[in-house]
Amino acid sequence: MSLKMKPSLTHPSATGKCHAPALSNAYHPSRGIGRSTIWAVSLLYSFMLIASLASAASITVSSDLQAAINAAQPGDTLLVAPGTYEKISIGKSLNLIGNGAVIQAGERDACVNIEASDVSISGFLVRNGFYGIKLNNVRGCTVANNTVIRCTQPGIALLFSDGNIIQGNNASFNGLGGEGWYGIYLSNSNDNLILDNVAYGNGAYGINLFPSCSNNTIRGNVLQGNMYGLYMFTDCSNNIIEYNDLSRNTNSGLDLRFDCTDNLIRNNSMIENVVAGLTLLDSGYNSISGNLIEANGRYGLQIQSNSNGNTIIDNTISDSQTGIFLDSSQNLIYRNKISYNVIQAEDRGENSWNASYPLGGNLWSDYHGSDDYQGPEQNVLGADGFGDLPYEIDSSSLDRYPIMGDQVRQISIIDKALNPTQARVGDDIKVTVRMEALYDLNQLTVRAYQSGEEAKGYGRLVASGDAYQGSFSTALLDPGEYDLVLRVNDVRGFELEETLGSFSVTPRS
């Protein structure tokens, strides 16, 4: 180990030959502060600053990193040369900077154990430990620009540690054996900044807060390819979760469970998670705004089991099996764009799907009402940007002020023809339809109805050029008037049932 000390800085007071001047011109009520008093105080502060600078050293380390840590003084900087080093424990305020340095440990040890406040560590590859970098009961530490991989439990862990910065690290492929653990883990830790990290392919969670973690800011992280992107469990409140990419995880992008309340969740991306974009379980009074929640497998937004009093505003929720699933009450949902979900929304509680007029409700891609009236009761002539009729989620849940614009049918009929429209029993009716659909169509069938009741027989339509064609046989019908109804679904499960036209059947003579 070589020691490269900064040049020693000395000043006259260190020799004992220079003393602060006598304060003969000191403060007096009748005169104020004298010039020599100001000069003396300034000189004293200058001496203190010089002494502080002189005491901090920059030390280059190329072997036995723990010995260098033990020998260093608080405030020193250790410049760690390329090489592989054994586990370390830091019990004083130091700044460690790695340059191609690797720290690794056995599977039951932490690679880096930080037990002092105001420690900074950056630029290391940390691997193959029980923990990667562990902060225990400390504050004011910075962990930045490290790669922490293949540890048995968390890559980076904060235990009972407040006011730290975790920034720009790659904490991936940790906890892959046994129980499955985390990229970054906070426990009983508050007021931390978790910024711009990557946590990919960890056994369970990209980032996990459990339990009792409050007032943390989790911003700009990429949490993909885990079971859960960000998982908050038990009494985690008043956290800010913003501008994170919580996508392509095997369960949910973001999951809050059991008394995780009053969190601000905004401007995140939750795309193509296998189960849900965002799940709340027994967690209420959160603000969920400005998020892109798109193409998740089962649910865009899933709110369950006493997750009451949440505000859901200005989100885009699209292309999932169910856009919003609510099994809770007293939630307020408005100004969201809810589009192209197989089931746009399901409400099993008592929730509000619009704010008061004129704040309005939500934009639904399958709303096809008109906008001719305005006002709280939509009974005053003149458009206001809200549909005149409510959007119906179910018989007891309505959006009273659906927002107009961008409504597009997932499946629509653009042309249709029946020939003939008057047939004798046993004749075939030729059916031609031209369709417009966002996704590939699976199956098209036609069935006859009489006075609202389905009659016997059906026909199938197949693609023919830019149209679908087939025939419907009247052989099983009694003479009378009928409606011919098309049923169609697409590869994502959207369904359309629409009457193509009427025909009559007469007896054969």
C-alpha positions in Angstrom: 0.0 0.0 0.0 1.4 3.4 -0.9 0.4 6.6 0.8 0.1 9.8 -1.3 -0.5 12.6 1.1 -1.5 16.1 0.1 1.2 18.7 0.7 1.3 19.6 4.3 -0.3 23.0 5.0 1.2 24.9 7.9 0.4 28.3 9.3 2.2 30.6 11.8 -0.1 29.6 14.7 1.2 26.1 14.4 4.6 27.2 15.6 3.2 29.1 18.6 4.7 32.4 17.3 1.5 33.9 16.1 -1.5 34.7 18.2 -4.8 36.4 17.6 -4.4 40.2 18.0 -5.6 41.8 21.1 -9.1 43.0 20.7 -8.6 46.5 21.8 -11.0 47.7 19.2 -13.7 45.1 20.2 -17.4 45.5 20.3 -18.7 48.4 22.4 -22.3 49.4 22.6 -21.5 53.0 21.6 -19.2 52.1 18.7 -20.4 48.8 17.1 -17.9 46.2 15.9 -14.5 47.4 15.2 -12.4 46.7 12.1 -9.7 44.7 13.9 -12.4 42.5 15.5 -13.8 41.6 12.0 -10.2 40.9 10.8 -9.4 38.7 13.8 -12.5 36.6 13.3 -11.9 36.2 9.6 -8.3 35.1 10.3 -9.4 32.6 12.8 -11.9 31.0 10.4 -9.2 30.9 7.7 -6.9 29.0 10.0 -9.6 26.5 10.9 -10.3 25.9 7.2 -6.6 25.4 6.4 -6.2 23.0 9.2 -9.2 21.0 8.0 -7.8 20.7 4.5 -4.4 19.7 5.8 -5.9 16.8 7.8 -7.6 15.1 4.8 -5.5 12.7 2.8 -5.8 11.0 -0.6 -4.5 7.4 -0.3 -3.8 5.1 -3.2 -4.6 1.4 -2.3 -3.5 -1.6 -4.3 -3.6 -4.4 -1.7 -5.2 -5.2 1.6 -8.1 -2.7 1.4 -9.2 -3.4 5.0 -5.8 -2.5 6.4 -5.9 0.8 4.5 -9.3 1.5 5.9 -8.1 0.8 9.4 -5.1 3.1 9.0 -7.0 6.0 7.4 -8.2 9.0 9.2 -11.8 10.2 9.1 -12.3 12.3 6.0 -9.6 10.6 4.0 -10.1 9.5 0.4 -9.0 6.0 -0.6 -8.3 5.6 -4.4 -8.5 1.8 -4.9 -6.5 0.4 -7.8 -7.8 -2.4 -10.1 -7.8 -5.8 -8.5 -9.9 -8.1 -6.5 -10.3 -7.4 -2.8 -11.9 -9.3 0.1 -14.8 -8.1 2.1 -14.5 -4.8 4.0 -16.0 -3.1 7.0 -16.0 0.7 7.2 -16.4 2.2 10.7 -15.3 5.8 10.0 -16.2 8.6 7.6 -14.2 7.8 4.4 -14.5 8.3 0.7 -13.7 5.1 -1.3 -13.3 5.4 -5.1 -12.8 2.3 -7.1 -11.1 2.2 -10.5 -11.7 -1.3 -11.9 -11.7 -2.7 -8.3 -13.7 -5.8 -7.4 -14.9 -6.6 -3.9 -16.2 -10.1 -3.2 -17.0 -12.2 -0.2 -18.3 -15.6 0.9 -22.0 -16.3 0.6 -22.6 -15.6 4.4 -20.8 -12.3 4.5 -21.5 -8.8 3.3 -19.0 -7.6 0.7 -19.1 -4.0 2.0 -20.4 -3.4 5.5 -20.9 0.3 6.3 -21.2 1.1 10.0 -20.3 4.8 10.1 -22.1 7.9 8.8 -20.8 10.1 6.1 -19.2 7.3 4.1 -19.0 7.5 0.3 -18.3 4.5 -2.0 -18.3 4.6 -5.8 -17.0 2.8 -8.8 -16.7 -0.7 -7.5 -17.9 -4.1 -8.8 -19.3 -5.9 -5.8 -20.3 -9.5 -6.2 -20.9 -12.9 -4.6 -21.7 -11.9 -1.0 -24.6 -12.5 1.3 -25.2 -8.8 1.1 -23.5 -6.7 -1.5 -23.3 -3.2 0.2 -25.0 -3.1 3.6 -25.6 0.2 5.5 -26.6 -0.4 9.1 -27.8 2.4 11.4 -26.0 5.2 9.5 -26.9 8.5 7.8 -25.3 10.8 5.3 -23.7 8.1 3.2 -23.5 8.0 -0.6 -23.4 4.8 -2.6 -23.0 5.7 -6.3 -22.1 4.2 -9.6 -21.4 0.7 -8.3 -22.3 -2.6 -9.9 -23.6 -5.1 -7.3 -24.5 -8.5 -8.7 -25.0 -12.2 -7.7 -25.4 -11.7 -4.0 -27.5 -14.2 -2.0 -29.8 -11.5 -0.5 -30.0 -7.8 -1.3 -27.5 -6.2 -3.6 -27.7 -2.9 -1.6 -29.4 -2.8 1.8 -30.3 0.1 4.1 -31.2 -1.0 7.6 -32.3 1.6 10.1 -30.5 4.2 8.0 -31.8 7.7 7.2 -30.8 10.5 4.9 -28.6 8.5 2.5 -28.1 8.7 -1.3 -28.2 5.6 -3.4 -27.6 6.7 -7.0 -26.6 5.4 -10.4 -25.9 1.8 -9.3 -26.6 -1.4 -11.1 -28.1 -3.9 -8.6 -29.0 -6.9 -10.7 -29.2 -10.7 -10.6 -29.3 -10.9 -6.8 -31.2 -13.3 -4.7 -31.6 -15.9 -7.5 -31.2 -18.9 -5.2 -33.3 -19.9 -2.2 -35.9 -17.4 -1.1 -35.3 -14.9 -3.8 -34.4 -11.4 -2.6 -33.9 -7.9 -3.9 -31.8 -5.5 -5.9 -32.1 -2.7 -3.4 -33.7 -3.1 0.1 -34.8 -0.5 2.6 -35.9 -1.6 6.1 -37.0 0.9 8.8 -35.2 3.6 6.8 -36.4 7.1 6.1 -35.6 10.3 4.1 -33.3 8.5 1.6 -32.8 9.3 -2.1 -32.9 6.3 -4.4 -32.1 7.7 -7.8 -31.3 6.5 -11.3 -30.4 2.9 -10.4 -31.0 -0.2 -12.5 -32.3 -3.4 -10.8 -32.8 -6.2 -13.3 -33.4 -9.9 -13.0 -33.4 -10.1 -9.2 -35.0 -13.1 -7.5 -38.0 -11.2 -6.1 -38.0 -7.4 -6.1 -36.1 -4.7 -8.0 -36.6 -2.4 -5.0 -38.3 -3.5 -1.7 -39.4 -1.3 1.2 -40.3 -3.3 4.3 -41.3 -2.4 6.9 -41.8 1.2 8.1 -40.1 3.2 5.5 -41.2 6.8 5.1 -40.3 10.1 3.3 -38.0 8.4 0.8 -37.8 9.6 -2.8 -37.5 6.8 -5.4 -36.9 8.5 -8.8 -35.6 7.6 -12.2 -34.9 3.9 -11.6 -35.2 1.2 -14.2 -36.8 -1.9 -12.5 -37.4 -4.5 -15.1 -37.2 -8.3 -15.3 -37.9 -9.0 -11.6 -40.9 -10.6 -10.0 -42.0 -7.1 -8.9 -40.4 -3.9 -10.0 -41.0 -2.0 -6.7 -42.7 -3.7 -3.7 -43.7 -1.8 -0.6 -44.9 -3.8 2.3 -46.3 -2.8 5.7 -46.5 0.8 6.9 -44.5 2.5 4.2 -46.0 6.0 3.9 -45.3 9.5 2.5 -42.8 8.3 -0.1 -42.4 9.9 -3.5 -42.3 7.4 -6.4 -41.7 9.1 -9.7 -40.2 8.8 -13.2 -39.4 5.1 -12.8 -39.6 2.4 -15.4 -41.5 -0.5 -13.8 -42.0 -2.7 -16.8 -41.8 -6.3 -18.0 -41.8 -7.9 -14.5 -43.3 -11.3 -14.0 -45.9 -10.1 -11.5 -46.6 -6.4 -11.0 -44.6 -3.3 -11.9 -45.5 -1.6 -8.5 -47.2 -3.3 -5.6 -48.2 -1.6 -2.3 -49.5 -3.8 0.5 -50.8 -3.3 4.1 -51.0 0.2 5.3 -48.8 1.8 2.7 -50.6 5.2 2.7 -50.2 8.8 1.5 -47.6 8.0 -1.1 -47.2 10.1 -4.2 -47.0 7.9 -7.3 -46.5 9.9 -10.5 -45.1 9.9 -14.0 -44.0 6.3 -13.9 -44.1 3.7 -16.8 -45.7 0.3 -16.1 -45.7 -1.6 -19.3 -46.1 -5.3 -20.2 -46.0 -6.7 -16.7 -47.4 -10.2 -16.6 -50.1 -9.6 -14.0 -50.6 -5.9 -13.3 -49.1 -2.5 -13.8 -50.0 -1.3 -10.3 -51.5 -3.2 -7.4 -52.8 -1.8 -4.1 -53.8 -4.1 -1.3 -55.1 -2.7 2.0 -53.4 0.6 1.2 -55.3 3.8 0.9 -55.0 7.6 0.5 -52.3 7.4 -2.2 -52.1 9.8 -5.1 -51.7 8.1 -8.5 -51.2 10.6 -11.3 -49.6 10.9 -14.8 -48.5 7.3 -15.1 -48.4 5.3 -18.3 -50.0 1.9 -17.5 -50.1 -0.1 -20.7 -50.3 -3.6 -22.1 -50.2 -5.4 -18.7 -51.5 -9.0 -18.7 -54.5 -9.0 -16.4 -54.9 -5.6 -14.9 -53.7 -2.1 -15.6 -54.6 -0.9 -12.1 -55.8 -3.4 -9.4 -57.1 -1.9 -6.2 -58.2 -4.5 -3.6 -59.2 -5.1 0.0 -59.8 -1.9 1.8 -57.6 0.2 -0.4 -59.9 3.2 0.1 -59.5 6.9 -0.5 -57.0 6.9 -3.3 -57.0 9.6 -6.0 -56.4 8.3 -9.6 -55.9 11.2 -12.0 -54.3 11.9 -15.4 -53.1 8.4 -16.1 -53.2 6.5 -19.4 -54.5 3.0 -18.8 -54.7 0.8 -21.9 -54.5 -2.5 -23.6 -55.0 -4.8 -20.7 -57.6 -7.5 -20.0 -59.1 -5.2 -17.3 -58.1 -1.6 -17.3 -59.1 -0.7 -13.7 -60.3 -3.3 -11.1 -61.7 -1.9 -7.9 -62.6 -4.0 -4.9 -62.5 -1.0 -2.5 -64.5 2.1 -2.0 -64.2 5.9 -1.7 -61.7 6.2 -4.5 -61.8 9.1 -6.9 -61.0 8.4 -10.6 -61.1 11.2 -13.1 -59.2 12.8 -16.1 -57.7 9.4 -17.0 -57.5 8.0 -20.6 -58.9 4.5 -20.4 -58.6 2.8 -23.7 -58.7 -0.4 -25.6 -58.9 -2.7 -22.5 -61.0 -5.8 -23.0 -62.9 -4.8 -19.9 -62.4 -1.1 -19.4 -63.3 -1.1 -15.7 -64.9 -3.3 -13.0 -66.2 -1.7 -9.8 -67.1 -3.9 -6.8 -67.2 -1.1 -4.3 -68.6 2.4 -4.1 -66.3 4.8 -6.0 -66.5 8.1 -7.8 -65.7 8.0 -11.5 -65.9 11.7 -12.0 -65.1 14.9 -10.1 -67.6 17.6 -9.8 -68.6 19.7 -12.8 -66.7 21.1 -14.7 -63.7 19.0 -13.7 -65.3 16.1 -15.4 -64.7 12.4 -15.7 -62.6 10.1 -17.8 -61.9 9.6 -21.5 -63.2 6.2 -22.5 -62.2 4.8 -25.9 -65.5 3.0 -26.3 -67.8 5.9 -25.4 -70.0 6.9 -28.4 -72.3 9.5 -27.0 -72.9 13.0 -28.3 -72.0 16.4 -26.9 -74.9 18.8 -27.5 -75.6 19.9 -23.9 -73.7 21.3 -21.0 -74.0 22.0 -17.3 -74.0 19.8 -14.2 -77.2 18.1 -15.4 -76.2 18.2 -19.0 -79.5 19.9 -19.9 -78.4 23.3 -21.1 -77.9 23.6 -24.9 -74.3 23.9 -26.0 -71.3 21.6 -26.0 -68.8 21.5 -23.1 -66.5 18.6 -24.0 -68.4 16.0 -21.9 -70.8 13.4 -23.2 -74.4 14.2 -22.6 -75.1 10.7 -21.3 -73.1 8.9 -18.6 -70.6 6.2 -19.3 -71.8 3.0 -17.6 -69.2 0.9 -15.8 -72.0 -1.2 -14.4 -75.6 -0.7 -13.2 -74.5 1.2 -10.1 -71.2 2.8 -11.3 -71.4 5.7 -13.7 -69.0 8.3 -15.1 -71.4 11.3 -15.3 -69.1 13.5 -17.4 -67.2 11.3 -19.9 -64.6 13.3 -21.8 -65.1 13.5 -25.5 -62.3 12.9 -28.0 -60.2 10.0 -29.3 -63.0 7.5 -29.0 -62.4 4.6 -31.4 -64.1 1.3 -31.6 -61.8 -1.6 -31.3 -64.0 -3.5 -33.8 -66.4 -1.8 -36.2 -68.5 -2.6 -39.3 -67.8 -0.3 -42.2 -70.1 -2.0 -44.8 -72.6 -4.8 -44.8 -75.0 -6.6 -47.2 -77.7 -9.3 -47.0 -78.9 -11.0 -50.2 -81.7 -11.8 -50.5 -83.7 -10.1 -47.8 -86.8 -12.2 -48.7 -86.3 -15.9 -48.8 -88.3 -19.1 -48.7 -87.7 -21.8 -46.0 -84.5 -23.6 -47.0 -82.9 -20.8 -49.0 -79.5 -19.4 -48.1 -78.9 -15.8 -47.4 -75.5 -14.5 -48.6 -73.8 -12.3 -46.0 -71.0 -9.8 -46.8 -69.3 -7.5 -44.2 -66.3 -5.3 -44.3 -64.7 -4.8 -40.9 -62.2 -2.4 -39.3 -60.3 -3.7 -36.2 -57.3 -2.7 -34.1 -56.3 -6.4 -33.7 -56.7 -9.6 -35.8 -60.1 -11.1 -35.8 -60.7 -14.6 -34.6 -64.2 -15.7 -35.5 -67.2 -14.2 -37.2 -70.7 -15.8 -36.9 -74.2 -14.8 -37.8 -77.4 -15.9 -36.0 -81.1 -15.1 -36.5 -83.3 -13.5 -33.8 -87.0 -13.2 -33.7 -88.6 -10.8 -31.2 -85.3 -10.8 -29.3 -85.1 -14.6 -29.0 -82.4 -16.5 -30.7 -83.7 -18.8 -33.5 -82.1 -22.0 -34.7 -79.1 -22.2 -37.0 -76.0 -20.1 -37.5 -73.5 -19.3 -40.2 -69.8 -18.6 -40.3 -68.0 -15.8 -42.3 -64.5 -16.2 -43.6 -62.1 -13.7 -45.1 -62.4 -13.0 -48.8 -60.3 -10.2 -50.1 -61.0 -7.1 -48.0 -64.3 -8.5 -46.7 -65.8 -11.4 -44.8 -68.4 -13.6 -46.6 -70.6 -16.6 -45.8 -74.2 -17.7 -45.8 -77.0 -18.3 -43.4 -79.4 -21.2 -44.1 -83.1 -20.7 -43.3 -83.8 -24.4 -43.3 -84.5 -24.5 -39.6 -86.6 -21.4 -39.4 -90.3 -21.0 -39.3 -91.9 -18.4 -41.6 -91.7 -14.9 -40.2 -89.6 -11.8 -39.8 -86.0 -12.1 -38.4 -83.0 -10.0 -37.6 -79.5 -11.3 -38.5 -76.9 -10.5 -35.9 -73.1 -10.6 -36.3 -70.9 -11.8 -33.4 -67.2 -11.3 -33.7 -64.1 -11.3 -31.4 -60.5 -10.5 -31.8 -57.2 -12.1 -30.6 -57.2 -9.9 -27.4 -60.8 -10.9 -26.5 -62.7 -7.8 -27.6 -66.2 -8.7 -28.7 -68.8 -7.0 -30.9 -72.4 -8.0 -31.4 -74.4 -5.9 -33.9 -77.5 -6.4 -36.1 -76.7 -6.5 -39.8 -80.2 -6.2 -41.1 -83.6 -7.8 -41.3 -85.0 -10.5 -43.6 -88.3 -12.4 -44.0 -88.9 -16.1 -44.5 -92.0 -17.4 -46.4 -93.2 -21.0 -46.7 -92.1 -23.1 -49.7 -95.1 -23.7 -52.0 
